Amino acid sequence: MQAQAYYTDRTRLITTNRDGTLGNEGRGTTYGGELLATYRGGPWFGWLSYSYSRSTRIDHPGDPSRLFTFDQPHSLNAAGSWKGKKWQLGARFQLYSGLPYTPVKGSVFDSDRDLYIPIYAPPNSARAPLHHQLDIRVDYFWKLGAAQMTAFLDVQNLYMNDSVVTYFYSYDYSQRTAFKSIPIIPSIGLRGVL
């Protein structure tokens, strides 16, 4: 069993100034902890990890604190495998927080430009849904002359859980549609090593 805690203080982060130029007025902090447990016994190997992390920043003095774009507080991973003489079987389960995003609260029609201008909520004030998935892999080994051959089948996101990456809005920002990742990724392959 391993445990680790960390804290990072950041200064002079790149920001966009009110006039559109770049500056270095940002400050930020990240803190968190990680736990890791492993098991190895005979043909079995497994590990379980959990991490908690929080990353916030302030873009300009006097601005409110907000989440970093890639802040993901919770991440849980569990993996296990069994290896025999000819076969290896493995699986991994992942559960993690969705990424923050800036939602649109409404819009205003600009008749001069004939388009709708979005009205945003505070930056990164909403979060995409929690994501979870199960991946499996099967390997088969054999000798072909001097070469060690391996055939494998790998399936990511076995039960096809949809993961929201971000959202797209209609022309007037009155409706929103989720952009989702690929639901399942199967792959097969053959590898030879001399």
N, C-alpha and C positions, 0 to 999 in steps of 0.2 A: 504494500500500500504506500502510495506517495501522495503528499499534499504540498501545495505551493500557494502563496499569496503574493500579490503584487500591487504596486501603486506607481503611476506615472503622472508627472506634472509637466504640462507643455506650455511654452510661451512663444510669442512671436509667430503664431500660426498665420498662414496666408488668408487674407480676407479680401472681399470686394468692398471698396470704399463707396460712399454715397454718390460720388461723381463717376463711378464705373472703373476707376483705376484700382490696381492691386495694392494692398498694404500688408502690414504685419502686426495688427493690433489684437489678434485672437489669442485666447488662452484656453486651455483644456485640461481635463483630468481623466484618467482611466484607472479603475481599481477592480480587483476581482480575486478569484481563487480557483484552483483546480484540484480535483481528486482523481487518482488513478489506481485501479486495482487490477492485477494480472493473475492468471492461473495457468500453470503448465503441469500436466500429468499424463504420462504415457503418450498416446496419440492425440491428446486433447490440448488445445491452447485457447485461452480466452482473455478478454480484457473488458473493463467497464470504466468509463470516464465521465465525469460531470464537471462543467466549468460555469462559473458565474462571472460576468463582466459588465461593467457600466462605464460608458464613455460619453462625457458631456463637454460642451465647449461654449464659450462666450465670444461672439464675433467682434464686438466693439465695447469699450468701457461703457457701462450703463445698460447694455442690452441684457435681456433675460438669458438664462442658461438654456441650451437646447441639446438634443442628442446628436452625436456624430452620425453621419450618413450610414455607416456600416455597424452601428451598435447592435449587438445581439446578446442580450443578457444571459439566456439559458442555452446550454448545449449539452446533450446527453448522447453518448455513443456506447453501444454494446456490441461486441464481436466475439465470435467463436468459430473454431475450425477443428476438424478431425482429419488426420492424415494416415492413410494406410500405405501398403507397398505400391499399389497401382492407382489409388483414388485419393483425392483430397476434396473435402466438402467444407464450405464456409458460409457464414451469414453475418450480416451487420445490420443493426437497427440504429437509426438516427432520429433524434427529436431536437429541434432547435427553434428559437424565436424568429419570427419574421423580421424583415428589415423595416426601419422607420421610413415614412414618406410624408410629404406635405400635401394634405388634402385641399381640394378646391371647395370653398364655401358657397360660391355663387359666381355671377359674372355681370358685367356691364357692357351694353352695346355701344360701340364707337361708330357713329354714323358717318363720320368723315372717312374712316378707313374700311367701313362695311365689315366689321368683325367684332366678335365678343372678346372682351378682356377678362381673364379670370381674376377672382378675388381669392387669395390664398389664406388659409389658416396659418398659425405660427409654424415656422420650419420644423419638419420632422415631428409633428405633434400627433401623428397617428402611426400605427404599426400594422404591417401585413400579418395575416394569420400565422399561427404556429404551424411548423412543417414537420412531418414525420414520414419515414420511408423504410422499407426493408429491402436489402440487396442480398443476393445469393450468388454463389460461384461453385462450379463443379470442375475439377481438373482430373484428367486421366493421363497416366504416364506409361511409356513403353520404350523399348530400345529398337532402333532400326539401324542395323550395322553398328557403326561407331557413334551414331547420333542418339542423344537422349531426346525423345519426342514428347510433347505435351499438347493435348487437345483440351480446350476449355469452353465452358458455357458460362457467361456472366449476365445476370439480369439485375439491373438497377431499378429501384422503385417497383418491386414485384407486384404489389397490390394497387398500383396506379393511383396513388394519392396525388391530387392536384396541389401544386405549390404556386401561390400567387407571387409573382416577381414585382409587378408594379400595376398601375391602373392607367387606362386611356380614357379620355373624355370626349363626348360628342362636341360638335362645332360650337354649341352655345353653353357647354359645360353643365347642362342639366342632367345628363346621364353619364354613368361611368361603367366601364367594362374592365374586368380583370384580365391582365396578361399573365398566362400561366406557363410554367416550364413544361418540358416534354414529359408526359405522364409515365412512360416506361421506356427503358433503353436496354434491349437485349443485344448481346454480341457473342459471336462464336469465333474461335481462332485456333490456329495450329502453330506451334513453335518448335524449332529444332535447335539443339545445341551440340556442337562437336566437341 
